[in-house]
Amino acid sequence: MEQGAKAKAISLIKVFSATKARARDELGDRISTWIAANPRATVLKTTVLASSDRQFHCLSIVLLCSTQGAA
């Protein structure tokens, strides 16, 4: 971190997940729409998780965010 810079604290966790193929394909658009609709949220870190069994394949994307000026 640069000298004098403040570390941003995580104040919001947003989880997007999908199990159906079409919903997984649309996940990026859902995330982009959410980011555009929440300009006070700054994404600090993104984690991608995948799990599956014989029937289902789940994709989860977790956004760890800092919010600025939120009431």
C-alpha positions in Angstrom: 0.0 0.0 0.0 1.2 3.5 -0.8 2.3 5.7 2.1 -0.7 7.7 3.4 -3.2 5.6 1.5 -6.1 4.2 3.6 -6.9 0.5 3.4 -10.5 0.0 2.2 -12.6 -2.2 4.5 -14.9 -4.8 3.2 -18.4 -3.5 3.9 -20.5 -5.5 1.4 -20.4 -9.0 0.1 -22.5 -9.8 -3.0 -23.0 -13.4 -4.1 -24.1 -14.4 -7.6 -24.8 -18.1 -8.3 -26.4 -20.3 -10.9 -26.9 -24.0 -11.5 -28.6 -24.1 -14.9 -26.5 -23.7 -18.0 -28.4 -20.7 -19.3 -28.2 -18.9 -16.0 -24.5 -19.6 -15.8 -24.1 -18.1 -19.3 -26.0 -15.0 -18.2 -24.1 -14.5 -14.9 -21.6 -12.0 -16.3 -24.4 -9.8 -17.6 -26.1 -10.0 -14.2 -22.9 -8.9 -12.4 -22.3 -6.1 -14.8 -25.8 -4.8 -14.4 -25.5 -4.9 -10.6 -22.1 -3.1 -10.7 -23.6 -0.4 -12.9 -26.6 0.0 -10.6 -24.4 0.3 -7.5 -21.8 3.0 -8.2 -21.0 3.5 -4.5 -19.7 -0.1 -4.4 -16.0 -0.6 -5.2 -15.1 -4.2 -5.9 -12.0 -5.1 -3.9 -11.8 -8.8 -4.6 -13.6 -11.4 -6.7 -13.7 -15.0 -5.9 -15.0 -17.7 -8.3 -16.3 -21.0 -6.8 -17.5 -24.0 -8.7 -19.1 -27.2 -7.4 -20.9 -30.1 -8.9 -22.3 -33.5 -8.4 -23.8 -36.0 -10.9 -26.8 -33.7 -11.6 -25.9 -30.1 -10.9 -23.0 -27.8 -11.7 -23.1 -24.6 -9.6 -21.0 -21.5 -10.4 -20.8 -18.8 -7.7 -19.0 -15.5 -8.0 -18.5 -13.5 -4.8 -17.7 -9.8 -4.9 -16.1 -8.4 -1.8 -16.8 -4.6 -1.9 -16.3 -1.4 -0.1 -19.1 1.1 -0.1 -18.5 4.8 -0.2 -20.9 7.3 1.2 -23.6 4.8 2.0 -26.1 5.8 4.6 
